Amino acid sequence: MHIPSEGLSKSEVLRRVEAAREHDWPWREGKLFAYVFEAGPEVEEVGKQAYMAYLTENGLDPTTFPSLLKFENDLVDMARRHLGGDERVVGNFTSGGTESILLAVQTARDWFRARRPGVRPQMLVPITAHAAFHKAAHYFDVDTVIVDVDPETFRADPAAMKAAISDRTMLLVASACSYAHGVVDPVTEIAALAKERGLLCHVDGCMGGFMLPYFQRLGAAVPAFDFRVPGVTSMSMDFHKYGLCPKGASVVLYASEELRKFQIYACSEWTGYTMINNTIQSSKSGGPLAAAWAVLNHLGEDGYTRIAKDLLAARDALVAGIDATPGLRMLGRPDMSMVGFTSDEISVFALSDELKARGWHVQVQLAHGPSKENIHMTINPGNTRWIADFVAELPRAVEAVRAAGGGPTPPKELAALLAQQIESDPSGEGLKNVVASVVGSGGQVPGKMAEVNALLNELPRKVQEKMLVAFVGQMFTPRSEG
Ligand SMILES: Cc1ncc(COP(=O)(O)O)c(C=O)c1O
């Protein structure tokens, strides 16, 4: 598209903006079990209005906009109290879980470098920890040691973590909770190990950090995971997930300023304004910050507790429904309102397509390590009203897949052939054709994904990654419309 030679009217351009949603998933219906966290129209309105009120203010300079400084310090204070931290705990508001994790890893790296100059740092990452830790390692040139987890519970294994520690280890990672299976790692044991060896321990509470304290207060048996656990030195927690705030809202917290100081970046090596950044972003809208402040104050402890009760009931009903469906099997027992389940009888990829055709959007997760390919569902408050219907429909969807032959059989031979082709294609030219033959050209995701997922599931990880990079490259290439 060109920038139009003459600008469009406000009404016309806003009409086109709305019309552009035509093919988006209708999340307001409450049948999308991923990506969106919503607590109804009133909370949405509070977030939106606060967001728009601070849309244009710039978080680059808190001395010009002290309101943003106040919002940030208030949010960090609320977060550290919520996570059992004392007044020594400090932190910053970030744009999301990934930024919080990137910062925690960069801070650990620079803490380590100050102690052990010239030694290449390494962090221990359970196989179930979020991909953002691998991204951080990639960006900040840190080595990762991937550590096995318990194959039944999918919780990190402290003995395996202990065995993996080397003299280059800087950081031990634990999740509260993990994305794929919704389980909390044994943080007490992992943090104790870090403390004993003088290492750092980051607890990723991006998914669970906000809601799990309410689950605990409601009597759910959630393992200890926050700053009350000795040895926890940093945490990440997202407001834009179970804090139910508009996106662009997370927090990274450190046990003390001694550690956080490695995160703050100042630069005087240029001719411009004084540059001090707490986070990766520099100029940033005040919108997400004001919105998070507003939503937390609007919902309050009573509002979140009410929501937590509904989520727990929905989670228990969903797990019971999966347990009761012949042919399905839970992967682990979630502490959070998130589930992963698989099947030894039918293709979960075909089941995902079948559910989609019936109006339910669930997520597929490919096989990795002890985690067989599975269907993941994150329950958000907007989904809870549908759980009974979903549980009633699930066995019917399974039977429909079974009746249609059970879905694609794993295409092992084709996968081996493609892997060989891709690995012997250093220029990457052939890869384009392979991607086009698998998912079609034009960068469009096909409606039915079972065959594509079944193939991806059989490819070696490095080949999978290459294909996904090529696919996304194609998807994000503008197609000229003349
Ligand atoms: C456990 C966990 N950590 C980190 C992240 C990354 O968060 P974001 O998508 O906000 O960058 C996620 C996202 O789902 C997550 O589940």
The ligand as an SDF file (V2000), in Angstrom:
LIG
                    3D

 16 16  0  0  0  0  0  0  0  0999 V2000
    5.5770  -18.5910   31.8640 C   0  0  0  0  0  0  0  0  0  0  0  0
    5.6960  -17.4740   30.8720 C   0  0  0  0  0  0  0  0  0  0  0  0
    6.7590  -16.6430   30.9290 N   0  0  0  0  0  0  0  0  0  0  0  0
    6.9310  -15.6480   30.0540 C   0  0  0  0  0  0  0  0  0  0  0  0
    6.0300  -15.4160   29.0430 C   0  0  0  0  0  0  0  0  0  0  0  0
    6.2760  -14.3180   28.0280 C   0  0  0  0  0  0  0  0  0  0  0  0
    5.3380  -13.3070   28.1630 O   0  0  0  0  0  0  0  0  0  0  0  0
    5.0030  -12.2560   26.9960 P   0  0  0  0  0  0  0  0  0  0  0  0
    4.2540  -13.0060   25.9540 O   0  0  0  0  0  0  0  0  0  0  0  0
    4.1790  -11.2310   27.7220 O   0  0  0  0  0  0  0  0  0  0  0  0
    6.2700  -11.6890   26.5040 O   0  0  0  0  0  0  0  0  0  0  0  0
    4.9080  -16.2450   28.9440 C   0  0  0  0  0  0  0  0  0  0  0  0
    3.9220  -16.0560   27.8610 C   0  0  0  0  0  0  0  0  0  0  0  0
    3.0020  -16.8020   27.7000 O   0  0  0  0  0  0  0  0  0  0  0  0
    4.7490  -17.3070   29.8760 C   0  0  0  0  0  0  0  0  0  0  0  0
    3.7100  -18.1510   29.8040 O   0  0  0  0  0  0  0  0  0  0  0  0
  1  2  1  0
  2  3  1  0
  2 15  2  0
  3  4  2  0
  4  5  1  0
  5  6  1  0
  5 12  2  0
  6  7  1  0
  7  8  1  0
  8  9  2  0
  8 10  1  0
  8 11  1  0
 12 13  1  0
 12 15  1  0
 13 14  2  0
 15 16  1  0
M  END
$$$$
